[in-house]
């Protein structure tokens, strides 16, 4: 009889469940981004960066000594490592016959593709001879290739990165993993990258693949680089190193944990709406009990028991909350689906995943809130005196 009031009463529940549902979907989408970003990374991949070994931002490391090609080469013969590749990152524009796309050129050794386990859609990866000979060849990420060559035909064509020309010899499969979005990169031989773009010879990083186990490989890397870079560190204290060694799996674990904690934090905030909604349900049910005093008196006069009256009010409160939960969950899923159509244009690997378990729990909690906050109004209504109720105006 009061649809507007009923909707406004359930609004707190709708917002609460909708928020929980949407945040759960966003959390799953963020997790999908992490999995996509790391799917190409081998479980034995290790990265080396310039800077303090313990990751602390101490003043003496504000301008850390950069990594050099000699550092990468010093690791190549370690028995604990299977493959080594220097990395040189250059931001710029890739172009072909008037089409342009922002991309990152990455100078790599051919071993890089073995380390990261990237997949080819067509063509070939660069060979050792390309690196030694300084061949100006390139392997394109899928998004770069699709932008410059929307109708195909990338392999064999010559593109430009900044002012330099490169012949395309391969195109990566879409969704290739790796931190930073491999789909938006242009891979070139590291010898060419150092010649054309890095006059100082500085490396952005070094990536390697351990042969068997991560810990001994990381220790071997530290020992070799300390010797190579003349670091006196007999105790092996990381704070004394001017380079940082980290395992990809550690980074994946940290990112996943952070995502889960953020999702839990945001969901707990959204749950406050459920509490507020429950209080609103209780208040309106109290008003309803007052408005229907004569009805309650009449029902009790013709034989309705207190439990029957209480059950009726509890049923209404529960139905109101459950309906609000279903509407809120549907709205959250709808908004999540709309975001899944927009966000992939800005975030690689975003996926629309509905965590049905979380949705079901949220709806169940909303129904439980109806029972919890509807109990007092129901009990109060069931205790009304029928004679006094029939006299009520």
C-alpha positions in Angstrom: 0.0 0.0 0.0 3.0 2.3 0.4 5.4 1.4 -2.5 7.5 4.6 -2.2 8.0 4.1 1.5 8.8 0.5 1.0 11.4 1.3 -1.6 13.0 4.0 0.5 13.0 1.5 3.5 14.9 -1.1 1.4 17.2 1.5 -0.1 19.9 1.0 2.6 19.9 -2.7 1.9 20.0 -2.2 -1.8 23.0 0.2 -1.6 24.7 -2.1 0.9 24.4 -5.3 -1.1 25.0 -3.5 -4.4 28.2 -2.1 -3.0 29.4 -5.4 -1.7 28.6 -7.1 -5.0 30.3 -4.4 -7.1 33.4 -4.3 -4.9 33.6 -8.1 -5.1 33.4 -7.9 -8.9 36.1 -5.2 -8.9 38.3 -7.3 -6.6 38.0 -10.3 -9.0 38.7 -8.0 -11.9 41.9 -6.7 -10.3 42.9 -10.3 -9.5 42.4 -11.2 -13.2 44.7 -8.2 -14.1 47.4 -9.5 -11.8 47.1 -13.1 -13.2 47.1 -11.8 -16.8 50.1 -9.6 -16.0 52.1 -12.5 -14.6 50.8 -15.4 -16.7 53.8 -15.1 -19.0 56.3 -14.9 -16.1 58.0 -18.2 -15.4 57.8 -19.5 -11.9 61.6 -19.4 -11.7 62.0 -15.9 -13.0 64.2 -13.4 -11.0 64.7 -9.7 -11.7 67.6 -7.5 -10.7 67.3 -3.7 -10.3 69.7 -0.9 -9.4 69.1 0.4 -5.8 69.4 -0.7 -2.2 69.3 -4.4 -1.7 66.8 -4.2 1.2 64.5 -1.8 -0.8 64.9 1.0 1.7 65.0 4.5 0.2 68.1 5.7 2.0 69.6 9.0 1.0 72.9 7.4 -0.3 70.8 5.5 -2.8 68.8 8.4 -4.2 70.9 8.1 -7.4 71.9 4.4 -7.4 74.7 3.1 -9.5 73.1 1.8 -12.7 73.3 -1.8 -13.9 75.6 -2.3 -16.9 75.8 -4.9 -19.7 78.9 -6.4 -17.9 76.7 -7.1 -14.9 74.3 -9.1 -17.0 77.2 -11.0 -18.8 78.8 -11.9 -15.5 75.7 -13.9 -14.6 75.5 -15.8 -17.9 77.8 -18.7 -16.8 76.3 -19.3 -13.4 75.3 -23.0 -13.1 72.2 -21.9 -11.0 70.8 -19.9 -13.9 69.3 -21.2 -17.1 69.0 -17.9 -19.1 69.9 -14.2 -18.7 68.7 -11.1 -20.5 69.4 -7.4 -19.9 66.4 -5.1 -20.3 66.5 -1.5 -21.7 63.2 0.3 -21.7 62.5 3.3 -24.1 59.2 5.1 -24.2 58.1 6.5 -27.6 55.8 6.3 -30.6 55.7 3.4 -33.0 54.4 4.2 -36.5 53.6 2.7 -39.9 52.3 4.5 -42.9 50.6 7.3 -40.9 49.3 5.1 -38.1 50.9 5.8 -34.7 50.7 4.2 -31.2 52.3 4.9 -27.9 54.5 2.0 -27.0 57.6 0.9 -25.0 60.6 -0.4 -26.9 62.4 -3.0 -24.9 66.0 -4.1 -25.7 66.3 -7.8 -24.8 68.5 -10.7 -25.4 66.8 -13.6 -27.3 66.8 -15.6 -24.0 64.2 -13.1 -22.7 61.5 -15.0 -24.6 62.6 -18.2 -23.0 62.5 -16.6 -19.5 59.1 -15.1 -19.9 57.5 -17.9 -21.9 55.7 -15.5 -24.2 53.6 -16.9 -27.1 53.9 -16.0 -30.7 50.9 -15.4 -32.9 52.9 -15.3 -36.1 56.5 -15.0 -37.3 59.5 -15.7 -35.2 61.4 -14.6 -32.1 64.7 -12.9 -32.6 67.8 -15.1 -32.8 71.2 -14.9 -31.3 72.6 -13.9 -34.7 70.2 -10.9 -34.7 71.5 -9.7 -31.4 75.2 -10.3 -32.2 74.8 -8.7 -35.6 72.8 -5.7 -34.4 69.9 -6.5 -36.7 67.2 -3.9 -36.7 64.4 -6.3 -36.2 61.3 -6.2 -33.9 58.8 -8.4 -32.3 55.5 -6.6 -31.7 53.0 -6.9 -28.8 49.5 -7.7 -30.0 48.0 -4.3 -29.3 50.8 -2.5 -31.1 50.4 -4.8 -34.1 46.6 -4.5 -34.2 46.8 -0.7 -34.1 49.5 -0.4 -36.8 48.2 -3.3 -38.9 44.5 -3.6 -38.3 44.2 -5.9 -41.4 47.2 -8.0 -40.7 50.4 -8.3 -42.6 52.7 -7.1 -39.8 55.4 -9.7 -40.3 57.9 -8.5 -43.0 56.8 -4.9 -42.8 59.0 -2.1 -41.6 57.9 0.1 -38.8 59.5 3.2 -37.1 60.1 3.6 -33.5 61.0 7.3 -32.9 63.2 8.0 -35.9 64.6 4.5 -36.4 63.3 1.7 -38.7 62.8 -1.9 -37.7 61.6 -4.9 -39.7 58.9 -6.9 -38.0 59.8 -10.5 -37.6 57.1 -11.6 -35.1 53.9 -10.7 -33.4 53.0 -11.9 -29.9 49.7 -13.6 -29.2 47.0 -11.4 -27.5 47.0 -11.4 -23.7 50.7 -12.3 -23.4 51.5 -11.8 -19.7 54.2 -10.0 -17.9 54.4 -6.9 -15.7 53.8 -3.7 -17.5 51.7 -5.1 -20.4 53.6 -7.0 -23.0 50.9 -6.3 -25.5 52.0 -2.7 -25.7 55.7 -3.3 -26.3 58.1 -3.5 -29.2 61.0 -5.9 -28.6 64.3 -5.2 -30.2 67.8 -6.7 -29.8 69.5 -5.3 -26.7 72.7 -4.5 -28.7 70.6 -2.2 -31.0 68.9 -0.6 -28.0 72.2 0.2 -26.4 73.5 1.6 -29.7 70.5 3.8 -30.6 68.9 4.7 -27.3 71.4 4.2 -24.4 74.6 6.1 -25.0 75.6 5.5 -21.4 75.1 1.8 -21.7 72.8 1.8 -18.6 70.3 -1.1 -18.2 66.8 -0.7 -16.8 67.0 -4.1 -15.3 68.2 -7.7 -15.7 65.9 -10.7 -15.8 67.0 -14.3 -15.4 65.5 -17.8 -15.1 66.7 -20.0 -12.3 67.6 -23.6 -13.4 66.0 -25.4 -10.4 65.4 -23.4 -7.2 64.9 -19.7 -6.5 66.9 -19.2 -3.2 70.3 -20.6 -4.3 70.0 -18.8 -7.6 69.3 -15.5 -5.9 72.3 -16.0 -3.5 74.6 -16.8 -6.5 73.4 -13.7 -8.2 74.2 -11.5 -5.1 77.6 -13.1 -4.7 78.5 -12.6 -8.3 77.3 -9.0 -8.5 79.0 -8.0 -5.2 82.3 -9.3 -6.7 81.6 -7.6 -10.0 80.6 -4.2 -8.5 83.4 -4.3 -5.8 80.9 -4.4 -2.9 82.5 -5.4 0.4 79.8 -7.3 2.2 81.2 -10.4 4.0 78.1 -10.8 6.1 75.7 -10.7 3.2 73.7 -7.8 4.6 71.2 -6.7 1.9 71.4 -3.1 3.0 75.0 -2.9 1.9 74.2 -3.9 -1.7 73.5 -1.3 -4.4 71.3 -3.7 -6.4 68.0 -5.5 -5.6 67.2 -9.1 -6.4 63.5 -10.1 -6.4 61.6 -13.2 -7.5 58.6 -12.8 -9.7 56.5 -15.2 -7.6 57.2 -13.0 -4.5 55.8 -10.0 -6.3 52.8 -12.0 -7.5 52.1 -13.1 -3.9 52.4 -9.6 -2.5 50.1 -8.1 -5.2 47.5 -10.8 -4.6 47.6 -10.2 -0.8 47.3 -6.5 -1.3 44.3 -6.9 -3.6 42.6 -9.3 -1.1 43.2 -6.9 1.8 41.8 -3.9 -0.2 38.8 -5.9 -1.3 38.1 -6.9 2.3 38.6 -3.4 3.6 36.3 -1.9 1.0 33.7 -4.6 1.5 33.7 -4.0 5.3 33.0 -0.3 4.6 30.1 -1.2 2.3 28.8 -3.6 5.0 28.1 -0.5 7.1 25.3 0.3 4.6 23.7 -3.0 5.5 23.7 -2.1 9.2 22.2 1.3 8.5 19.7 -0.3 6.2 18.7 -2.8 9.0 18.1 0.1 11.4 15.9 1.7 8.8 13.9 -1.5 8.4 13.4 -1.7 12.2 12.2 1.9 12.4 9.7 1.5 9.5 8.4 -1.8 10.9 7.8 -0.1 14.2 5.8 2.6 12.4 3.9 -0.1 10.5 3.1 -1.9 13.8 1.7 1.4 15.1 -0.3 2.1 12.0 -1.8 -1.4 12.0 -2.7 -1.6 15.7 -6.4 -2.0 14.9 -5.6 -4.7 12.4 -3.5 -6.6 15.0 -6.2 -6.3 17.6 -8.8 -7.6 15.2 -6.6 -10.6 14.2 -5.9 -11.4 17.8 -9.6 -11.1 18.7 -10.5 -13.7 16.2 -7.9 -16.2 17.3 -4.5 -15.1 16.0 -1.7 -16.1 18.5 1.2 -13.8 19.4 3.5 -16.1 17.4 1.3 -15.8 14.3 1.5 -12.0 14.6 5.2 -12.0 15.2 5.8 -14.4 12.3 3.9 -12.2 10.0 5.9 -9.1 10.8 9.2 -11.1 10.6 8.2 -12.4 7.2 7.5 -8.9 5.9 10.9 -7.6 7.3 12.8 -10.6 5.8 11.0 -10.4 2.5 11.8 -6.6 2.4 15.5 -7.2 3.1 15.8 -10.2 0.8 14.1 -8.3 -2.1 16.4 -5.3 -1.5 19.4 -7.7 -1.5 18.4 -9.2 -4.8 17.8 -5.8 -6.4 21.1 -4.5 -5.0 23.0 -7.6 -6.2 21.5 -7.2 -9.6 22.4 -3.5 -9.8 26.0 -4.3 -8.6 26.4 -7.0 -11.3 25.0 -4.6 -14.0 27.4 -1.8 -13.0 30.3 -4.4 -12.9 29.4 -5.6 -16.4 29.3 -2.0 -17.7 32.7 -1.4 -16.1 34.0 -4.5 -17.8 33.1 -3.0 -21.2 35.0 0.2 -20.4 38.1 -0.7 -18.2 39.8 -3.1 -20.7 40.5 0.0 -22.8 42.6 1.3 -20.0 43.7 -1.7 -18.0 45.1 -4.8 -19.8 43.7 -8.1 -18.7 40.5 -6.8 -16.9 37.9 -9.5 -16.8 34.2 -9.6 -15.8 34.0 -12.2 -13.0 30.9 -12.5 -10.7 31.9 -14.1 -7.4 28.5 -15.8 -6.9 29.5 -17.1 -3.5 30.0 -13.5 -2.2 26.7 -12.4 -3.9 24.8 -15.3 -2.2 26.3 -14.5 1.1 25.4 -10.8 0.8 21.8 -11.6 -0.1 21.7 -14.1 2.8 23.1 -11.5 5.2 20.5 -9.0 4.1 17.7 -11.5 4.8 19.3 -12.2 8.2 19.3 -8.5 8.9 15.6 -8.5 8.2 15.2 -11.2 10.8 17.5 -9.5 13.3 16.1 -6.0 13.1 12.5 -7.1 12.5 12.4 -9.1 15.7 11.8 -6.2 18.1 8.9 -4.7 16.0 7.4 -8.2 15.6 7.6 -9.0 19.3 6.2 -5.6 20.2 3.3 -6.1 17.8 2.6 -9.6 19.1 2.3 -8.3 22.7 -0.4 -5.7 22.0 -3.6 -6.1 24.0 -6.5 -6.9 21.6 -9.0 -4.8 23.5 -6.7 -1.8 23.6 -5.8 -2.4 20.0 -9.4 -2.4 18.8 -10.0 0.9 20.5 -6.9 2.5 19.0 -7.4 5.4 16.6 
